[in-house]
């Protein structure tokens, strides 16, 4: 009797395995592997709407072209390995908009870290391209998203996992400041502060950029976001472009921004670290006007570096740590107004 029971158990296990295999076979009809053979030109049409696209190889430059206008067409993309870059655009020049969650793997893996692990990233209107230039911005293993055609627009939603290590020791540090400019729109697209392998995106409001009072920006570069060419380097005497700052009412060439040994008399500390309290300052205007010039013509003007006192945001009276998603940091958003803005950020 015992033997019969054992055989029955084995038979049931075998049948269960057959049923599972049938399900897998059925589902495999809808799975399309993204490989090094098809990743560079992955054209998707309405016939692919039932497919799930899964990355088979790692470190791919994935280029997806949305080639349909059928309402309700929807694709699912899953990354089972870390990827190098991702570009999505429409062959019909349709807008790509959406809202996705960015999870920072650096914080996920540190259970003792109280820093915010995720942030919601929302697009503006009229974006033509979705582009992530590096795995650390959201192309790590486990990333999964959908993109659906509705109301003559592509809607992108999902979870993107990255690995950005924020430098949380922001006080009295020496940094490199990189400003990425689009010469067509005459705007700063990204402002990035870098210290070795650690970096963060500065808040950027129409080329008005947040910097920190407690740091020394010893190296400042202006970079063409299309070509990645250096237009200005504060360490060089000759540049094709010039950045000037207004100091004591007069514009002068920008060599550095040293706020540790503060030579800007108008810039004041907002937090008293000795008495551990905020200063009550009237008419506080912690900003420095800057402009960018090329061939004696203003390229960017009436713009400011807004100087924040990091002690006012991060001090002994505040129980939270510096987080990825705060008023003082920015994120790489992925949504671009034009394909011309695609560039692998040199950071």
MARNUTI-410970 format. One record per atom (N, C-alpha, C): x, y, z; residue in three letters. Coordinates in steps of 0.1 Angstrom, whole numbers, padded with zeros to 4 digits, always signed. Layout:
XYZAla/...
END
This chain:
+0008-0012+0000Unk/+0000+0000+0000Unk/+0009+0012+0000Unk/+0019+0012+0008Unk/+0028+0023+0009Unk/+0034+0026-0005Unk/+0038+0015-0012Unk/+0044+0017-0025Unk/+0034+0023-0035Unk/+0022+0019-0034Unk/+0012+0025-0043Unk/+0010+0040-0041Unk/+0010+0044-0028Unk/+0009+0058-0025Unk/+0021+0066-0030Unk/+0033+0060-0029Unk/+0045+0066-0034Unk/+0044+0068-0049Unk/+0039+0057-0056Unk/+0038+0058-0071Unk/+0028+0069-0075Unk/+0017+0070-0067Unk/+0007+0080-0070Unk/+0013+0094-0068Unk/+0021+0096-0058Unk/+0027+0109-0056Unk/+0037+0112-0067Unk/+0044+0102-0072Unk/+0053+0104-0083Unk/+0046+0108-0096Unk/+0034+0100-0098Unk/+0026+0103-0110Unk/+0021+0117-0110Unk/+0015+0121-0098Unk/+0010+0135-0097Unk/+0021+0145-0099Unk/+0033+0143-0093Unk/+0044+0152-0095Unk/+0047+0153-0110Unk/+0047+0142-0117Unk/+0050+0142-0131Unk/+0040+0149-0139Unk/+0027+0147-0136Unk/+0016+0154-0143Unk/+0017+0169-0140Unk/+0020+0173-0127Unk/+0021+0187-0124Unk/+0033+0193-0133Unk/+0044+0185-0134Unk/+0055+0191-0142Unk/+0051+0192-0157Unk/+0043+0183-0162Unk/+0038+0184-0176Unk/+0029+0196-0177Unk/+0020+0199-0168Unk/+0012+0210-0168Unk/+0019+0223-0168Unk/+0030+0224-0159Unk/+0038+0236-0159Unk/+0045+0238-0172Unk/+0050+0227-0178Unk/+0057+0228-0190Unk/+0048+0233-0201Unk/+0036+0229-0201Unk/+0026+0233-0211Unk/+0024+0248-0210Unk/+0022+0253-0197Unk/+0020+0267-0195Unk/+0032+0275-0200Unk/+0044+0270-0196Unk/+0056+0277-0201Unk/+0057+0278-0216Unk/+0054+0266-0222Unk/+0054+0266-0237Unk/+0045+0276-0243Unk/+0033+0277-0237Unk/+0023+0286-0241Unk/+0027+0301-0240Unk/+0033+0303-0228Unk/+0037+0317-0225Unk/+0049+0321-0234Unk/+0058+0311-0237Unk/+0069+0314-0245Unk/+0066+0319-0259Unk/+0054+0316-0263Unk/+0050+0322-0276Unk/+0049+0337-0276Unk/+0047+0342-0263Unk/+0046+0357-0262Unk/+0058+0363-0257Unk/+0069+0355-0255Unk/+0082+0361-0250Unk/+0091+0363-0262Unk/+0096+0375-0263Unk/+0106+0379-0273Unk/+0119+0383-0266Unk/+0130+0376-0268Unk/+0142+0379-0262Unk/+0149+0391-0269Unk/+0154+0400-0261Unk/+0162+0411-0266Unk/+0177+0407-0265Unk/+0183+0406-0276Unk/+0197+0401-0277Unk/+0206+0411-0284Unk/+0219+0407-0284Unk/+0229+0416-0291Unk/+0226+0416-0306Unk/+0218+0407-0311Unk/+0215+0407-0326Unk/+0203+0416-0330Unk/+0194+0418-0321Unk/+0182+0426-0324Unk/+0181+0439-0316Unk/+0189+0441-0306Unk/+0187+0453-0297Unk/+0189+0466-0304Unk/+0197+0467-0315Unk/+0200+0480-0320Unk/+0188+0486-0329Unk/+0180+0477-0334Unk/+0168+0482-0342Unk/+0156+0473-0339Unk/+0150+0475-0328Unk/+0138+0467-0323Unk/+0125+0475-0327Unk/+0120+0472-0339Unk/+0108+0478-0344Unk/+0096+0471-0339Unk/+0087+0478-0332Unk/+0075+0471-0326Unk/+0062+0477-0333Unk/+0053+0468-0337Unk/+0041+0472-0343Unk/+0029+0466-0335Unk/+0017+0468-0340Unk/+0005+0463-0333Unk/+0004+0448-0332Unk/+0012+0441-0340Unk/+0012+0426-0339Unk/+0020+0421-0327Unk/+0028+0431-0321Unk/+0036+0427-0310Unk/+0030+0430-0296Unk/+0017+0434-0297Unk/+0011+0439-0284Unk/+0009+0428-0274Unk/+0009+0416-0277Unk/+0008+0405-0267Unk/+0021+0400-0263Unk/+0032+0405-0268Unk/+0045+0400-0265Unk/+0051+0407-0252Unk/+0059+0399-0245Unk/+0067+0404-0234Unk/+0082+0404-0239Unk/+0088+0415-0238Unk/+0102+0416-0243Unk/+0112+0415-0231Unk/+0120+0405-0232Unk/+0129+0402-0220Unk/+0144+0402-0225Unk/+0152+0409-0217Unk/+0166+0410-0221Unk/+0173+0397-0218Unk/+0179+0392-0229Unk/+0186+0379-0227Unk/+0201+0381-0224Unk/+0207+0391-0231Unk/+0221+0394-0229Unk/+0222+0407-0220Unk/+0234+0409-0214Unk/+0236+0421-0206Unk/+0244+0432-0214Unk/+0244+0444-0208Unk/+0252+0455-0214Unk/+0249+0458-0228Unk/+0236+0458-0231Unk/+0231+0461-0245Unk/+0228+0476-0246Unk/+0229+0481-0258Unk/+0224+0494-0262Unk/+0211+0491-0269Unk/+0199+0493-0262Unk/+0186+0489-0267Unk/+0180+0501-0273Unk/+0176+0499-0286Unk/+0169+0510-0294Unk/+0156+0505-0298Unk/+0145+0510-0292Unk/+0131+0505-0296Unk/+0125+0516-0304Unk/+0119+0512-0315Unk/+0112+0521-0324Unk/+0097+0517-0324Unk/+0088+0526-0319Unk/+0074+0523-0318Unk/+0067+0526-0332Unk/+0063+0516-0339Unk/+0059+0517-0353Unk/+0045+0513-0355Unk/+0036+0520-0347Unk/+0021+0518-0349Unk/+0014+0530-0344Unk/+0001+0531-0348Unk/-0008+0541-0343Unk/-0021+0535-0339Unk/-0021+0522-0336Unk/-0033+0515-0332Unk/-0035+0517-0317Unk/-0047+0523-0314Unk/-0050+0527-0300Unk/-0051+0514-0292Unk/-0045+0514-0280Unk/-0045+0503-0271Unk/-0033+0493-0273Unk/-0025+0496-0283Unk/-0012+0488-0284Unk/-0004+0490-0271Unk/+0001+0479-0266Unk/+0008+0479-0253Unk/+0019+0469-0253Unk/+0031+0473-0249Unk/+0043+0465-0248Unk/+0048+0464-0234Unk/+0053+0453-0230Unk/+0059+0451-0217Unk/+0074+0447-0219Unk/+0083+0454-0212Unk/+0097+0452-0213Unk/+0102+0449-0199Unk/+0110+0438-0198Unk/+0116+0434-0186Unk/+0131+0432-0188Unk/+0138+0437-0178Unk/+0153+0436-0179Unk/+0157+0426-0168Unk/+0162+0415-0173Unk/+0167+0404-0164Unk/+0182+0406-0161Unk/+0189+0415-0169Unk/+0203+0418-0167Unk/+0205+0433-0168Unk/+0216+0438-0163Unk/+0219+0452-0164Unk/+0222+0455-0178Unk/+0217+0467-0183Unk/+0219+0471-0196Unk/+0226+0484-0197Unk/+0232+0487-0209Unk/+0241+0499-0210Unk/+0233+0511-0213Unk/+0223+0511-0222Unk/+0215+0523-0225Unk/+0202+0518-0231Unk/+0192+0527-0231Unk/+0179+0525-0236Unk/+0174+0537-0243Unk/+0169+0535-0255Unk/+0163+0546-0263Unk/+0150+0541-0268Unk/+0139+0550-0267Unk/+0126+0547-0272Unk/+0121+0559-0280Unk/+0117+0557-0292Unk/+0111+0568-0300Unk/+0100+0563-0309Unk/+0093+0572-0315Unk/+0082+0568-0324Unk/+0085+0571-0338Unk/+0082+0561-0347Unk/+0085+0563-0361Unk/+0076+0574-0367Unk/+0064+0577-0360Unk/+0055+0587-0364Unk/+0056+0600-0356Unk/+0067+0601-0349Unk/+0070+0613-0341Unk/+0060+0617-0331Unk/+0053+0606-0325Unk/+0044+0608-0315Unk/+0051+0612-0302Unk/+0043+0619-0293Unk/+0049+0622-0280Unk/+0050+0610-0271Unk/+0060+0610-0262Unk/+0062+0600-0252Unk/+0061+0607-0239Unk/+0051+0603-0231Unk/+0049+0609-0218Unk/+0048+0598-0207Unk/+0047+0602-0195Unk/+0045+0592-0185Unk/+0050+0595-0171Unk/+0050+0585-0163Unk/+0054+0587-0149Unk/+0059+0574-0144Unk/+0071+0573-0139Unk/+0077+0561-0135Unk/+0084+0562-0121Unk/+0086+0551-0115Unk/+0093+0551-0102Unk/+0107+0547-0104Unk/+0116+0555-0098Unk/+0131+0552-0099Unk/+0135+0547-0085Unk/+0140+0535-0085Unk/+0145+0529-0072Unk/+0160+0529-0073Unk/+0166+0534-0062Unk/+0181+0534-0061Unk/+0186+0522-0054Unk/+0193+0513-0062Unk/+0197+0501-0056Unk/+0208+0502-0045Unk/+0215+0513-0046Unk/+0225+0516-0035Unk/+0218+0516-0022Unk/+0206+0523-0021Unk/+0199+0523-0008Unk/+0192+0511-0005Unk/+0187+0504-0015Unk/+0180+0491-0013Unk/+0188+0481-0006Unk/+0201+0480-0010Unk/+0210+0470-0005Unk/+0215+0473+0009Unk/+0213+0485+0014Unk/+0218+0489+0027Unk/+0206+0490+0037Unk/+0203+0480+0044Unk/+0191+0479+0052Unk/+0192+0489+0064Unk/+0204+0493+0067Unk/+0206+0503+0079Unk/+0205+0517+0074Unk/+0203+0519+0061Unk/+0203+0533+0056Unk/+0189+0538+0055Unk/+0186+0549+0061Unk/+0173+0555+0062Unk/+0170+0564+0050Unk/+0179+0565+0041Unk/+0177+0574+0029Unk/+0165+0569+0021Unk/+0159+0578+0014Unk/+0147+0575+0006Unk/+0152+0566-0006Unk/+0145+0555-0008Unk/+0149+0545-0018Unk/+0143+0548-0032Unk/+0132+0555-0032Unk/+0125+0556-0045Unk/+0120+0571-0047Unk/+0118+0574-0059Unk/+0113+0587-0062Unk/+0104+0586-0075Unk/+0094+0594-0076Unk/+0085+0594-0087Unk/+0090+0604-0097Unk/+0091+0600-0109Unk/+0096+0609-0120Unk/+0086+0610-0130Unk/+0081+0623-0133Unk/+0071+0626-0142Unk/+0076+0634-0154Unk/+0070+0631-0165Unk/+0075+0638-0177Unk/+0067+0651-0179Unk/+0073+0660-0187Unk/+0066+0672-0192Unk/+0059+0667-0205Unk/+0051+0676-0211Unk/+0045+0673-0224Unk/+0055+0675-0236Unk/+0051+0670-0247Unk/+0058+0672-0260Unk/+0072+0665-0260Unk/+0074+0654-0252Unk/+0087+0647-0253Unk/+0086+0638-0265Unk/+0097+0637-0273Unk/+0097+0628-0284Unk/+0106+0616-0282Unk/+0114+0616-0271Unk/+0123+0605-0269Unk/+0123+0601-0254Unk/+0124+0588-0251Unk/+0128+0584-0238Unk/+0142+0578-0239Unk/+0151+0583-0231Unk/+0165+0578-0232Unk/+0171+0578-0218Unk/+0177+0566-0215Unk/+0185+0564-0203Unk/+0199+0560-0208Unk/+0209+0569-0205Unk/+0222+0567-0210Unk/+0231+0557-0203Unk/+0227+0552-0191Unk/+0236+0544-0184Unk/+0228+0535-0174Unk/+0233+0524-0171Unk/+0225+0514-0162Unk/+0223+0520-0149Unk/+0232+0529-0144Unk/+0230+0534-0130Unk/+0218+0544-0129Unk/+0213+0549-0141Unk/+0201+0558-0141Unk/+0188+0550-0141Unk/+0189+0536-0142Unk/+0176+0529-0141Unk/+0175+0517-0150Unk/+0187+0511-0154Unk/+0186+0499-0163Unk/+0193+0487-0156Unk/+0191+0487-0143Unk/+0196+0475-0136Unk/+0186+0463-0137Unk/+0191+0451-0134Unk/+0183+0439-0134Unk/+0171+0441-0125Unk/+0159+0438-0130Unk/+0147+0439-0123Unk/+0138+0450-0128Unk/+0144+0459-0136Unk/+0136+0470-0142Unk/+0125+0464-0151Unk/+0113+0469-0149Unk/+0101+0465-0157Unk/+0092+0477-0160Unk/+0088+0478-0173Unk/+0079+0489-0176Unk/+0070+0486-0188Unk/+0059+0493-0189Unk/+0050+0492-0201Unk/+0050+0505-0208Unk/+0046+0504-0221Unk/+0044+0516-0229Unk/+0032+0513-0238Unk/+0022+0522-0237Unk/+0009+0520-0243Unk/+0005+0532-0252Unk/-0001+0529-0263Unk/-0005+0540-0272Unk/-0020+0544-0269Unk/-0022+0556-0264Unk/-0035+0561-0261Unk/-0036+0576-0264Unk/-0047+0580-0270Unk/-0050+0594-0274Unk/-0038+0600-0281Unk/-0033+0593-0291Unk/-0022+0598-0300Unk/-0009+0601-0292Unk/-0007+0594-0281Unk/+0005+0595-0273Unk/+0009+0582-0268Unk/+0022+0580-0266Unk/+0027+0568-0259Unk/+0028+0571-0244Unk/+0022+0563-0236Unk/+0023+0564-0221Unk/+0032+0554-0215Unk/+0043+0559-0209Unk/+0053+0550-0203Unk/+0051+0550-0188Unk/+0050+0538-0182Unk/+0049+0536-0168Unk/+0057+0524-0163Unk/+0062+0524-0151Unk/+0069+0512-0146Unk/+0079+0515-0135Unk/+0088+0506-0132Unk/+0098+0507-0122Unk/+0111+0505-0128Unk/+0120+0515-0126Unk/+0133+0515-0131Unk/+0143+0515-0119Unk/+0152+0505-0119Unk/+0161+0503-0108Unk/+0175+0507-0113Unk/+0181+0517-0105Unk/+0194+0522-0108Unk/+0204+0520-0096Unk/+0215+0526-0097Unk/+0225+0525-0087Unk/+0234+0537-0086Unk/+0228+0548-0081Unk/+0234+0561-0080Unk/+0239+0563-0066Unk/+0252+0565-0064Unk/+0257+0567-0051Unk/+0258+0582-0048Unk/+0250+0587-0040Unk/+0250+0601-0036Unk/+0261+0604-0026Unk/+0268+0615-0028Unk/+0278+0619-0019Unk/+0271+0627-0008Unk/+0269+0621+0004Unk/+0262+0627+0015Unk/+0271+0636+0024Unk/+0284+0635+0022Unk/+0293+0643+0029Unk/+0296+0656+0021Unk/+0286+0665+0022Unk/+0286+0677+0013Unk/+0293+0689+0019Unk/+0298+0688+0030Unk/+0303+0700+0037Unk/+0318+0701+0035Unk/+0323+0713+0031Unk/+0337+0716+0029Unk/+0344+0706+0020Unk/+0338+0703+0008Unk/+0343+0694-0002Unk/+0347+0702-0014Unk/+0357+0696-0022Unk/+0361+0702-0034Unk/+0354+0694-0046Unk/+0348+0701-0055Unk/+0340+0694-0065Unk/+0343+0699-0079Unk/+0339+0691-0089Unk/+0339+0695-0103Unk/+0324+0697-0107Unk/+0322+0709-0113Unk/+0308+0712-0117Unk/+0307+0711-0132Unk/+0298+0703-0137Unk/+0296+0702-0152Unk/+0283+0707-0156Unk/+0283+0716-0165Unk/+0270+0722-0171Unk/+0268+0717-0185Unk/+0257+0710-0187Unk/+0255+0705-0201Unk/+0245+0714-0208Unk/+0249+0720-0219Unk/+0241+0730-0225Unk/+0236+0725-0239Unk/+0223+0729-0242Unk/+0218+0727-0256Unk/+0219+0740-0263Unk/+0227+0741-0273Unk/+0230+0753-0280Unk/+0218+0757-0289Unk/+0209+0748-0292Unk/+0197+0751-0300Unk/+0187+0759-0292Unk/+0185+0754-0279Unk/+0175+0761-0271Unk/+0181+0771-0262Unk/+0195+0771-0261Unk/+0202+0781-0253Unk/+0198+0779-0238Unk/+0198+0766-0234Unk/+0195+0763-0220Unk/+0204+0753-0214Unk/+0206+0753-0201Unk/+0214+0743-0194Unk/+0204+0731-0192Unk/+0207+0719-0197Unk/+0199+0708-0196Unk/+0202+0700-0183Unk/+0214+0698-0180Unk/+0218+0692-0168Unk/+0229+0699-0161Unk/+0229+0700-0148Unk/+0240+0705-0140Unk/+0244+0693-0130Unk/+0257+0689-0131Unk/+0261+0678-0123Unk/+0273+0681-0115Unk/+0273+0678-0102Unk/+0284+0680-0093Unk/+0291+0666-0091Unk/+0304+0666-0092Unk/+0311+0653-0092Unk/+0323+0654-0083Unk/+0325+0643-0075Unk/+0336+0641-0066Unk/+0341+0627-0068Unk/+0351+0625-0076Unk/+0355+0611-0079Unk/+0344+0604-0086Unk/+0341+0592-0081Unk/+0330+0584-0087Unk/+0316+0588-0082Unk/+0316+0596-0072Unk/+0303+0601-0066Unk/+0298+0614-0073Unk/+0285+0615-0075Unk/+0280+0627-0081Unk/+0265+0628-0078Unk/+0260+0640-0081Unk/+0245+0642-0080Unk/+0241+0653-0090Unk/+0228+0653-0093Unk/+0223+0663-0102Unk/+0218+0675-0094Unk/+0223+0687-0098Unk/+0218+0699-0091Unk/+0205+0703-0096Unk/+0197+0709-0087Unk/+0184+0715-0092Unk/+0187+0725-0102Unk/+0179+0725-0113Unk/+0181+0734-0124Unk/+0167+0739-0129Unk/+0165+0752-0127Unk/+0152+0758-0131Unk/+0155+0768-0142Unk/+0153+0764-0154Unk/+0155+0773-0166Unk/+0169+0779-0165Unk/+0179+0771-0163Unk/+0193+0775-0163Unk/+0197+0782-0150Unk/+0188+0783-0140Unk/+0191+0788-0127Unk/+0195+0776-0118Unk/+0207+0775-0113Unk/+0212+0763-0108Unk/+0215+0765-0093Unk/+0211+0755-0085Unk/+0214+0754-0071Unk/+0228+0749-0068Unk/+0236+0756-0060Unk/+0249+0752-0056Unk/+0249+0753-0040Unk/+0260+0748-0034Unk/+0261+0748-0020Unk/+0272+0758-0015Unk/+0268+0766-0005Unk/+0277+0775+0001Unk/+0289+0769+0007Unk/+0288+0757+0012Unk/+0299+0751+0020Unk/+0309+0743+0012Unk/+0309+0745-0001Unk/+0318+0737-0010Unk/+0327+0746-0019Unk/+0337+0740-0024Unk/+0346+0746-0034Unk/+0344+0740-0047Unk/+0339+0747-0057Unk/+0338+0742-0071Unk/+0350+0747-0078Unk/+0361+0739-0077Unk/+0374+0743-0082Unk/+0375+0741-0097Unk/+0367+0732-0103Unk/+0367+0730-0117Unk/+0353+0731-0123Unk/+0351+0739-0133Unk/+0338+0742-0139Unk/+0339+0740-0154Unk/+0331+0731-0159Unk/+0331+0729-0174Unk/+0317+0731-0180Unk/+0317+0736-0192Unk/+0305+0737-0200Unk/+0306+0728-0212Unk/+0296+0719-0213Unk/+0297+0708-0223Unk/+0285+0708-0232Unk/+0288+0707-0245Unk/+0277+0706-0255Unk/+0271+0692-0254Unk/+0258+0692-0251Unk/+0251+0680-0248Unk/+0249+0671-0260Unk/+0250+0677-0272Unk/+0249+0669-0285Unk/+0262+0662-0288Unk/+0273+0669-0287Unk/+0286+0664-0291Unk/+0295+0659-0280Unk/+0292+0663-0268Unk/+0300+0660-0256Unk/+0313+0668-0256Unk/+0314+0678-0265Unk/+0327+0686-0266Unk/+0327+0697-0254Unk/+0339+0699-0249Unk/+0340+0709-0239Unk/+0340+0723-0246Unk/+0331+0732-0241Unk/+0331+0745-0247Unk/+0338+0755-0238Unk/+0338+0752-0225Unk/+0345+0760-0215Unk/+0351+0751-0204Unk/+0363+0754-0200Unk/+0370+0747-0189Unk/+0377+0758-0181Unk/+0373+0759-0169Unk/+0379+0770-0160Unk/+0394+0768-0158Unk/+0399+0756-0161Unk/+0414+0754-0159Unk/+0421+0758-0172Unk/+0414+0761-0182Unk/+0421+0765-0195Unk/+0420+0781-0196Unk/+0431+0786-0203Unk/+0431+0801-0205Unk/+0423+0804-0218Unk/+0423+0795-0227Unk/+0416+0797-0240Unk/+0404+0788-0241Unk/+0392+0794-0243Unk/+0380+0786-0245Unk/+0372+0792-0256Unk/+0364+0783-0263Unk/+0355+0788-0274Unk/+0343+0796-0268Unk/+0339+0793-0256Unk/+0328+0800-0249Unk/+0334+0805-0235Unk/+0327+0815-0230Unk/+0332+0821-0217Unk/+0320+0821-0208Unk/+0323+0818-0195Unk/+0313+0819-0184Unk/+0318+0831-0176Unk/+0309+0840-0173Unk/+0312+0852-0165Unk/+0303+0852-0153Unk/+0307+0857-0142Unk/+0299+0859-0130Unk/+0300+0874-0126Unk/+0289+0879-0120Unk/+0289+0892-0115Unk/+0294+0893-0101Unk/+0304+0900-0099Unk/+0310+0902-0085Unk/+0312+0917-0083Unk/+0306+0921-0072Unk/+0307+0936-0068Unk/+0302+0944-0080Unk/+0291+0939-0086Unk/+0284+0947-0097Unk/+0291+0946-0110Unk/+0302+0939-0112Unk/+0309+0938-0125Unk/+0311+0924-0129Unk/+0309+0921-0142Unk/+0311+0907-0147Unk/+0326+0905-0149Unk/+0330+0893-0145Unk/+0344+0888-0147Unk/+0344+0874-0150Unk/+0355+0869-0156Unk/+0356+0855-0160Unk/+0355+0846-0148Unk/+0348+0835-0150Unk/+0346+0825-0139Unk/+0358+0816-0139Unk/+0365+0816-0128Unk/+0377+0807-0126Unk/+0373+0795-0116Unk/+0366+0798-0106Unk/+0361+0788-0096Unk/+0351+0795-0088Unk/+0344+0787-0080Unk/+0334+0792-0070Unk/+0338+0786-0057Unk/+0347+0792-0049Unk/+0351+0787-0036Unk/+0343+0794-0025Unk/+0334+0786-0020Unk/+0325+0791-0009Unk/+0330+0786+0005Unk/+0341+0779+0005Unk/+0347+0775+0018Unk/+0354+0787+0023Unk/+0363+0792+0014Unk/+0370+0805+0018Unk/+0362+0816+0010Unk/+0350+0819+0016Unk/+0340+0827+0009Unk/+0345+0841+0006Unk/+0346+0845-0007Unk/+0351+0858-0011Unk/+0339+0866-0016Unk/+0327+0860-0015Unk/+0315+0867-0020Unk/+0308+0874-0008Unk/+0310+0887-0006Unk/+0305+0894+0006Unk/+0290+0893+0007Unk/+0282+0892-0004Unk/+0268+0892-0003Unk/+0262+0878+0001Unk/+0270+0867+0001Unk/+0265+0854+0004Unk/+0267+0852+0019Unk/+0256+0848+0025Unk/+0256+0847+0040Unk/+0252+0833+0044Unk/+0257+0828+0055Unk/+0252+0816+0061Unk/+0238+0817+0067Unk/+0230+0807+0064Unk/+0216+0807+0069Unk/+0214+0799+0082Unk/+0225+0792+0086Unk/+0223+0784+0098Unk/+0236+0786+0107Unk/+0233+0789+0120Unk/+0244+0791+0129Unk/+0248+0778+0136Unk/+0259+0772+0131Unk/+0263+0759+0136Unk/+0268+0759+0150Unk/+0272+0770+0155Unk/+0277+0771+0169Unk/+0265+0770+0179Unk/+0255+0779+0176Unk/+0243+0780+0185Unk/+0232+0771+0180Unk/+0234+0764+0169Unk/+0225+0754+0163Unk/+0211+0760+0162Unk/+0210+0771+0154Unk/+0198+0777+0151Unk/+0198+0784+0138Unk/+0187+0786+0132Unk/+0186+0793+0119Unk/+0188+0808+0121Unk/+0195+0815+0112Unk/+0197+0829+0113Unk/+0185+0836+0108Unk/+0181+0847+0114Unk/+0170+0856+0109Unk/+0176+0867+0101Unk/+0176+0865+0088Unk/+0183+0874+0079Unk/+0172+0882+0070Unk/+0173+0895+0070Unk/+0164+0903+0062Unk/+0170+0905+0048Unk/+0162+0904+0038Unk/+0166+0907+0024Unk/+0177+0897+0020Unk/+0176+0885+0024Unk/+0186+0875+0020Unk/+0185+0872+0005Unk/+0197+0873-0002Unk/+0197+0871-0016Unk/+0210+0863-0020Unk/+0210+0851-0016Unk/+0222+0843-0018Unk/+0222+0838-0032Unk/+0226+0846-0041Unk/+0226+0842-0055Unk/+0237+0850-0062Unk/+0243+0844-0073Unk/+0253+0850-0081Unk/+0249+0850-0096Unk/+0248+0861-0102Unk/+0244+0862-0116Unk/+0255+0857-0125Unk/+0251+0849-0135Unk/+0262+0845-0144Unk/+0256+0846-0158Unk/+0265+0846-0168Unk/+0261+0846-0182Unk/+0272+0838-0190Unk/+0267+0833-0201Unk/+0276+0825-0211Unk/+0276+0833-0224Unk/+0289+0835-0228Unk/+0291+0843-0240Unk/+0299+0835-0251Unk/+0295+0838-0263Unk/+0303+0832-0275Unk/+0304+0842-0286Unk/+0316+0845-0290Unk/+0319+0855-0300Unk/+0312+0868-0297Unk/+0314+0872-0284Unk/+0308+0885-0279Unk/+0293+0886-0279Unk/+0287+0875-0281Unk/+0272+0874-0281Unk/+0267+0866-0268Unk/+0257+0871-0262Unk/+0251+0865-0250Unk/+0244+0852-0255Unk/+0248+0841-0249Unk/+0241+0828-0252Unk/+0231+0825-0241Unk/+0235+0827-0229Unk/+0226+0826-0217Unk/+0228+0838-0208Unk/+0218+0845-0205Unk/+0219+0857-0196Unk/+0207+0858-0187Unk/+0209+0867-0177Unk/+0199+0869-0167Unk/+0196+0856-0159Unk/+0206+0848-0156Unk/+0205+0836-0149Unk/+0214+0836-0137Unk/+0211+0827-0128Unk/+0218+0828-0114Unk/+0222+0814-0109Unk/+0233+0814-0102Unk/+0236+0803-0093Unk/+0230+0807-0079Unk/+0221+0798-0075Unk/+0215+0800-0062Unk/+0223+0793-0052Unk/+0228+0800-0042Unk/+0237+0794-0032Unk/+0230+0790-0019Unk/+0229+0777-0017Unk/+0222+0771-0005Unk/+0232+0768+0006Unk/+0228+0771+0018Unk/+0236+0767+0030Unk/+0232+0753+0033Unk/+0241+0743+0031Unk/+0238+0729+0033Unk/+0235+0727+0048Unk/+0240+0735+0057Unk/+0238+0733+0071Unk/+0223+0736+0074Unk/+0216+0744+0066Unk/+0202+0747+0068Unk/+0193+0736+0065Unk/+0199+0726+0057Unk/+0191+0714+0053Unk/+0195+0702+0060Unk/+0207+0702+0065Unk/+0214+0690+0070Unk/+0222+0693+0083Unk/+0215+0692+0094Unk/+0222+0696+0107Unk/+0217+0688+0118Unk/+0223+0690+0130Unk/+0220+0681+0142Unk/+0205+0682+0146Unk/+0198+0693+0142Unk/+0184+0694+0146Unk/+0175+0688+0137Unk/+0180+0682+0126Unk/+0171+0675+0116Unk/+0174+0660+0117Unk/+0164+0653+0119Unk/+0166+0638+0122Unk/+0167+0630+0109Unk/+0164+0636+0098Unk/+0164+0628+0085Unk/+0178+0630+0079Unk/+0182+0620+0071Unk/+0194+0621+0063Unk/+0191+0628+0050Unk/+0202+0631+0043Unk/+0200+0636+0029Unk/+0194+0625+0021Unk/+0184+0629+0013Unk/+0177+0619+0005Unk/+0179+0622-0010Unk/+0176+0611-0018Unk/+0178+0613-0032Unk/+0168+0623-0038Unk/+0155+0622-0033Unk/+0145+0631-0038Unk/+0142+0642-0028Unk/+0149+0653-0029Unk/+0147+0665-0020Unk/+0146+0677-0028Unk/+0144+0688-0021Unk/+0144+0701-0028Unk/+0157+0705-0033Unk/+0168+0699-0028Unk/+0181+0704-0032Unk/+0188+0696-0042Unk/+0182+0684-0046Unk/+0188+0676-0056Unk/+0178+0674-0068Unk/+0183+0670-0079Unk/+0175+0667-0090Unk/+0178+0653-0095Unk/+0169+0648-0104Unk/+0171+0635-0109Unk/+0172+0635-0125Unk/+0178+0625-0130Unk/+0178+0623-0145Unk/+0164+0618-0148Unk/+0157+0624-0157Unk/+0143+0621-0159Unk/+0140+0612-0171Unk/+0149+0611-0181Unk/+0148+0602-0192Unk/+0140+0607-0203Unk/+0130+0616-0201Unk/+0122+0621-0212Unk/+0128+0634-0218Unk/+0130+0633-0231Unk/+0137+0644-0238Unk/+0128+0650-0249Unk/+0130+0663-0251Unk/+0121+0670-0261Unk/+0125+0667-0275Unk/+0137+0663-0277Unk/+0142+0660-0291Unk/+0152+0649-0291Unk/+0153+0642-0302Unk/+0163+0632-0304Unk/+0177+0638-0304Unk/+0178+0650-0308Unk/+0191+0657-0309Unk/+0197+0658-0295Unk/+0189+0657-0284Unk/+0194+0659-0271Unk/+0201+0646-0265Unk/+0200+0635-0273Unk/+0205+0623-0268Unk/+0220+0624-0268Unk/+0226+0621-0256Unk/+0240+0621-0254Unk/+0244+0613-0242Unk/+0254+0605-0243Unk/+0258+0597-0232Unk/+0266+0606-0223Unk/+0260+0610-0211Unk/+0267+0619-0202Unk/+0280+0614-0198Unk/+0290+0623-0200Unk/+0304+0619-0196Unk/+0307+0621-0182Unk/+0301+0613-0173Unk/+0303+0615-0159Unk/+0307+0602-0152Unk/
END
